[in-house]
Amino acid sequence: MNNDKYLTVIALTKYLKHKFDADEHLRKILLKGEISNLKKHSTGHYYFSLKDEYSKINAIMFSTQTKKLKFDVEDGMKVLVSGRVSVYENTGSYQIYVDGMEEDGIGNLYVAFEQLKKKLMQEGLFDEKHKRKIPKIPTKIGIITAPTGAAIKDILSTIQRRFPICETLLFPSLVQGEMASLDIEKNIKRAQNYDLDVLIIGRGGGSIEDLWPFNEENVARAIYQSQIPIISAVGHEVDFTISDFVADLRAPTPTGAAEMAVPNMRDLEKQLKQFVIRVNESISKKIKYNQLLLDSITNSYILKNPNLMYENKKQYVDSLVEKLHTGISHLMQIKNQQMKNIRNHYLLKSPEKFYEKEMIKIHGLIEQLEMINPLHVLKRGYTLTYQDGKVVKSVDDIDRNNTIKIKMSDGQIEAKVIDIGENVNE
């Protein structure tokens, strides 16, 4: 069989590359589209896809050009690029080699992401006060992710290595595509019926489109309403989703989620050993202290000579009795002196003198009262005139044809006023 007429793959690839490179229209081409699946290499090169609603093309921008950019390139950005289209021989795929890039707005997915993020933030779904603490030593962990792939393998292997006594329960779920968000929501709600300490949800890395189910509102609200603490582990360390903000804890990777969910058995063993050492030391110190205390009590002078304690107490009682006797004697002396003072008081020795003295005072007061008694004035011929029970001080106070009372020293008379004369001085 003659194989000379069959081309090798590399020959065909080189031929196509030559055709691409020779085409003037492909040497300098201007494209616009949305950046997706961006990878920033440590060398400074950018690898990404440029897409629109119907198609996409792989792209590379070398570090010599990326250093000239005046903005940070991110997934979801709409950009205007210039470059050349050629074939990459290793894969046989065509791609655009970008030598210039300008911003042309933000992609639709990025806009939707920011809008939902702002809405849920205003509702308080991201607030720290709603975050639940992850148990330090869980016994049963639920995992919501694809049943195959690197994510589930990394999570299970990490838990098995760090804390093999922990039970894991997988809830197989779609993590990519249109139906993924509904499946993730369903599994979060289903997990509530199991006695779980922690729930891990997530997947491995991918483009913004691949990770989009974890940016859906229904998934975010299911996470918020979960009674089980949730660790979100979506994509790589640079990837952030709405699920990360709502979850109780965000892990940079699925492996990181497993490390956050369970302690390291070896670390626990070291801690337990340290606790045992500290407890033993504490008990030993306590025993030594009590032994010293017991020895000091046992060897105390009082216990060896108990009679001394009795003698000391007896002496103390004797001193109290002596003080009591002294106090009583002193009090008796004070009371006796008070009795003597009372007996020697002049009232008890000459009460008639006190009576006469007081009577003199009383007579003097009576004389003073007699002197100011208005009846004595009446005895000298003066009278008091009353009208309607009030003393009349002026003829102006008397009413014609009214009855007045005239009080004298030996009685009173009633008179009717017929006429009131003028005030005449005689």
C-alpha positions in Angstrom: 0.0 0.0 0.0 1.4 3.4 -1.1 1.3 5.9 1.8 3.1 8.7 0.0 -0.1 10.3 -1.0 -1.3 10.7 2.7 -0.3 13.9 4.5 0.8 13.9 8.1 -1.1 16.0 10.6 1.8 18.4 11.1 2.1 18.9 7.4 -1.6 19.8 7.1 -1.3 22.1 10.1 1.8 23.8 8.7 0.0 24.3 5.4 -3.0 25.8 7.0 -0.8 28.0 9.2 1.0 29.2 6.0 -2.4 30.1 4.4 -3.5 32.0 7.5 -0.2 33.9 7.7 -0.2 34.7 4.0 -3.8 36.1 4.1 -3.5 39.9 4.3 -7.0 40.1 5.9 -5.8 38.0 8.8 -2.6 39.8 9.4 -4.3 42.8 10.9 -7.7 42.2 12.2 -10.0 44.1 14.5 -12.4 42.2 16.7 -14.9 43.0 19.5 -16.3 40.6 22.0 -16.6 39.5 25.6 -13.6 38.1 27.5 -14.3 34.7 29.0 -12.2 32.0 30.8 -9.4 34.4 31.4 -6.1 33.0 32.7 -3.2 35.2 33.7 0.0 33.3 33.5 2.9 33.9 35.9 5.0 34.9 32.9 2.6 37.8 32.3 0.8 36.3 29.3 -3.0 36.4 29.1 -4.9 33.4 27.8 -8.6 33.9 27.2 -11.5 33.4 24.8 -13.2 36.2 22.9 -16.9 35.5 22.3 -20.2 36.9 21.1 -23.7 35.5 21.2 -22.9 32.9 18.5 -19.3 32.0 18.6 -15.9 32.3 20.3 -12.2 32.3 19.4 -9.2 31.5 21.6 -6.9 34.4 22.2 -3.4 35.1 23.6 -1.8 38.4 24.6 1.9 38.2 25.4 3.4 40.0 28.3 5.1 42.7 26.1 1.6 43.9 25.2 -0.2 43.2 28.6 2.3 45.5 30.4 1.0 48.4 28.2 -2.6 48.0 29.3 -4.0 50.8 31.5 -6.9 48.7 33.0 -7.3 45.3 34.7 -8.6 42.7 32.4 -11.4 40.6 33.9 -13.9 37.9 32.8 -17.1 39.5 31.4 -15.5 42.6 30.0 -16.4 43.7 26.5 -13.3 44.7 24.7 -12.0 45.9 21.3 -8.9 44.0 20.2 -6.4 44.2 17.4 -4.1 41.4 16.3 -3.4 38.7 13.8 -5.1 35.3 13.3 -3.0 32.2 12.9 -2.8 28.5 13.7 -1.3 27.1 16.8 0.6 24.0 15.5 0.5 22.0 18.7 -3.3 21.8 18.8 -4.1 22.6 15.2 -6.6 25.3 16.4 -6.7 28.8 15.1 -6.4 31.7 17.5 -5.9 35.5 17.6 -2.6 36.9 18.8 -3.7 40.2 20.4 -1.3 43.1 20.3 -3.8 45.8 21.4 -6.9 46.0 23.6 -9.4 48.7 24.7 -12.4 48.5 27.0 -15.8 48.3 25.3 -18.1 48.1 28.3 -18.9 45.2 30.5 -20.4 41.8 29.4 -24.0 40.9 30.1 -23.1 38.2 32.7 -21.0 40.7 34.6 -23.8 43.2 34.7 -26.2 40.6 35.9 -23.7 39.5 38.6 -23.3 43.1 39.9 -27.0 43.8 39.9 -27.9 40.7 41.8 -25.0 41.2 44.2 -26.2 44.8 45.0 -29.8 43.6 45.4 -29.0 40.8 47.9 -26.6 43.0 49.8 -29.3 45.6 50.3 -31.6 42.8 51.6 -28.9 41.8 54.2 -28.1 38.3 52.8 -24.4 39.0 53.1 -24.5 40.4 56.7 -22.0 38.9 59.1 -24.7 38.7 61.8 -26.4 35.9 59.8 -23.3 33.8 59.4 -23.3 30.6 61.3 -20.1 29.2 62.9 -18.6 26.1 61.4 -18.3 23.3 64.0 -14.7 22.6 65.1 -15.2 18.9 65.2 -18.0 17.7 62.8 -19.1 14.2 62.7 -21.1 14.2 59.4 -20.5 16.5 56.3 -22.7 16.8 53.3 -21.2 17.6 49.9 -23.1 19.1 46.9 -21.1 18.8 43.7 -20.7 16.7 40.6 -20.3 13.0 41.4 -17.3 12.8 39.1 -14.4 15.2 38.6 -11.5 16.6 40.5 -13.6 18.6 43.0 -15.3 15.6 44.7 -12.0 13.6 44.7 -10.1 16.5 46.3 -12.8 17.0 49.0 -13.1 13.3 49.9 -9.3 12.7 49.9 -8.6 15.7 52.0 -11.3 14.8 54.6 -10.1 11.2 54.7 -6.5 12.3 55.2 -7.2 14.9 57.8 -10.1 13.5 59.8 -11.0 9.9 58.7 -13.6 9.4 61.4 -15.9 12.0 59.9 -18.8 10.6 57.8 -19.4 12.2 54.4 -22.6 12.2 52.4 -22.6 13.1 48.7 -25.6 14.8 47.0 -24.8 14.4 43.3 -25.7 17.6 41.5 -25.4 19.3 38.2 -22.9 22.2 38.5 -23.0 23.5 34.9 -25.6 24.3 32.4 -29.1 25.8 32.4 -30.6 23.2 34.8 -27.7 23.3 37.3 -29.0 26.1 39.6 -32.4 24.2 40.1 -30.5 21.0 40.9 -28.2 22.8 43.4 -31.2 24.4 45.1 -33.0 21.1 45.3 -30.1 19.4 46.9 -29.6 22.2 49.4 -33.2 21.8 50.5 -32.9 18.0 50.5 -29.8 18.1 52.7 -31.8 19.8 55.5 -33.5 16.5 56.2 -30.2 14.9 57.2 -28.4 15.3 60.5 -25.4 17.2 59.0 -22.9 19.4 60.8 -21.6 21.1 57.7 -22.6 21.4 54.0 -20.0 22.0 51.3 -21.2 23.2 47.9 -19.0 23.9 44.9 -17.1 22.7 41.9 -13.8 23.1 40.2 -12.6 26.0 38.1 -14.1 27.2 34.8 -15.2 30.2 32.8 -17.7 32.7 34.1 -20.4 30.8 32.1 -19.4 27.5 33.7 -19.6 28.9 37.2 -22.8 30.8 36.6 -25.2 28.4 38.4 -23.6 29.6 41.6 -24.5 33.2 40.7 -28.3 32.5 40.4 -30.7 34.1 42.9 -32.5 30.8 43.7 -29.2 29.2 44.8 -28.3 32.3 46.9 -31.7 32.2 48.7 -31.5 28.5 49.3 -28.0 29.0 51.0 -29.4 31.8 53.1 -32.4 29.8 54.3 -30.3 26.7 55.1 -30.2 25.6 58.8 -26.9 23.9 58.2 -23.7 26.0 58.1 -22.5 26.1 54.4 -19.0 26.4 53.0 -18.9 27.7 49.4 -16.0 26.3 47.3 -16.6 27.4 43.7 -13.7 27.6 41.2 -10.2 28.8 42.0 -9.0 31.3 44.5 -9.5 34.3 42.1 -13.1 33.3 41.3 -15.9 34.9 43.3 -19.6 34.0 43.0 -22.8 35.1 44.7 -22.7 31.8 46.7 -19.4 32.9 48.2 -21.0 36.0 49.7 -24.1 34.4 51.0 -22.4 31.2 52.5 -21.3 31.1 56.1 -17.7 30.6 54.9 -16.0 31.0 51.6 -13.2 28.6 50.6 -10.7 29.4 47.8 -10.9 25.9 46.4 -12.8 22.6 47.0 -9.6 21.3 48.7 -9.6 24.4 50.9 -13.2 23.8 51.8 -12.4 20.3 53.1 -9.5 21.7 55.1 -11.8 24.3 56.7 -14.6 21.8 57.4 -12.6 19.3 59.4 -9.6 19.5 61.8 -6.4 17.7 61.3 -6.4 14.5 63.3 -2.7 14.8 64.0 -3.2 18.3 65.3 -6.0 17.1 67.6 -3.8 14.3 68.9 -1.1 16.8 69.7 -3.6 19.0 71.5 -5.0 16.1 73.5 -1.5 15.1 74.5 -0.8 18.7 75.6 -4.1 18.7 77.5 -3.1 15.4 79.3 0.2 16.9 80.2 -1.3 20.1 81.5 -4.0 18.2 83.5 -1.4 15.9 85.0 0.8 18.8 86.0 -2.2 20.6 87.5 -3.2 17.6 89.5 0.3 17.0 90.6 0.7 20.6 91.8 -2.7 20.4 93.6 -1.6 17.2 95.4 1.7 18.7 96.4 0.1 21.8 97.7 -2.5 19.8 99.7 0.3 17.5 101.0 2.2 20.6 102.2 -0.9 22.0 103.8 -1.6 18.7 105.5 1.9 18.5 106.8 1.8 22.0 108.1 -1.4 21.3 110.0 -0.2 17.9 111.3 3.0 19.5 112.5 1.4 22.6 113.9 2.2 23.5 117.5 -1.5 23.5 118.5 -2.2 19.9 117.4 0.9 18.7 119.2 -0.1 20.6 122.3 -3.9 20.8 122.4 -3.9 21.8 126.1 -2.3 25.1 125.1 -5.3 25.9 122.9 -7.6 25.2 125.9 -5.4 27.3 128.2 -5.3 30.2 125.7 -9.1 30.2 125.4 -9.5 29.9 129.2 -7.2 32.9 129.7 -9.2 34.8 127.0 -12.5 34.0 128.8 -11.0 35.1 132.1 -10.1 38.5 130.6 -13.6 38.9 129.2 -15.1 38.1 132.7 -12.8 40.6 134.3 -13.8 43.3 131.8 -17.4 42.5 132.4 -17.0 42.9 136.2 -15.2 46.1 135.7 -17.8 47.5 133.4 -20.6 46.5 135.8 -18.9 48.2 138.7 -18.3 51.3 136.8 -21.9 51.4 135.7 -23.1 50.9 139.3 -21.0 53.8 140.5 -22.5 56.1 137.8 -26.0 55.1 138.7 -25.4 55.5 142.5 -24.0 59.0 141.9 -27.1 59.9 139.9 -29.3 58.6 142.8 -27.4 60.8 145.2 -27.8 63.8 143.0 -31.6 63.2 142.9 -31.9 62.8 146.6 -29.9 66.0 147.3 -32.0 68.0 144.9 -33.7 71.0 146.6 -37.2 70.0 145.3 -37.1 66.9 147.4 -35.6 68.6 150.4 -37.9 71.8 150.4 -40.9 71.2 148.1 -42.9 74.0 149.9 -40.3 76.6 148.9 -40.6 75.5 145.3 -44.4 75.8 145.6 -44.2 79.3 147.1 -41.8 80.5 144.4 -44.0 79.2 141.6 -47.1 80.7 143.2 -45.4 84.1 143.3 -44.8 83.8 139.6 -48.4 82.8 138.9 -49.8 85.8 140.9 -47.5 88.1 139.0 -48.8 86.8 135.7 -52.4 87.2 137.0 -51.8 90.8 137.9 -50.4 91.4 134.4 -53.5 89.9 132.8 -55.7 92.0 135.1 -54.0 95.2 134.0 -54.7 94.5 130.3 -58.3 93.2 131.0 -60.8 95.6 129.2 -63.4 95.1 132.0 -61.2 97.2 134.3 -61.5 100.1 131.8 -65.3 99.8 132.0 -65.3 100.2 135.8 -64.0 103.7 135.3 -67.2 104.7 133.4 -66.3 103.7 129.9 -68.5 101.4 127.8 -68.2 99.2 124.7 -70.7 99.5 121.9 -71.5 96.6 119.6 -73.4 96.5 116.4 -74.1 93.1 114.8 -71.5 91.5 117.1 -68.7 93.9 116.1 -67.2 96.7 118.3 -68.2 100.1 117.0 -65.2 102.5 116.8 -66.9 105.4 115.0 -70.4 106.9 114.5 -69.9 106.3 110.9 -70.0 102.5 111.5 -73.6 102.8 113.0 -76.7 102.4 110.9 -79.8 104.4 111.6 -82.8 102.5 113.0 -80.5 99.6 113.8 -80.2 98.1 117.3 -76.9 98.4 119.2 -75.6 96.9 122.4 -73.8 98.9 125.0 -71.6 96.9 127.5 -70.9 98.5 130.9 -68.9 97.1 133.8 -72.0 95.6 135.5 -74.1 94.6 132.5 -75.3 95.7 129.1 -78.3 97.5 127.5 -79.8 97.5 124.1 -80.8 100.7 122.3 -82.3 101.6 119.0 -80.6 104.3 117.0 -83.0 107.1 116.1 -80.6 109.8 115.1 -76.9 110.1 114.6 -75.4 113.5 115.6 -72.4 115.1 114.1 -69.0 114.7 115.6 -68.8 117.6 117.9 -66.0 118.3 120.3 -67.4 119.6 123.6 
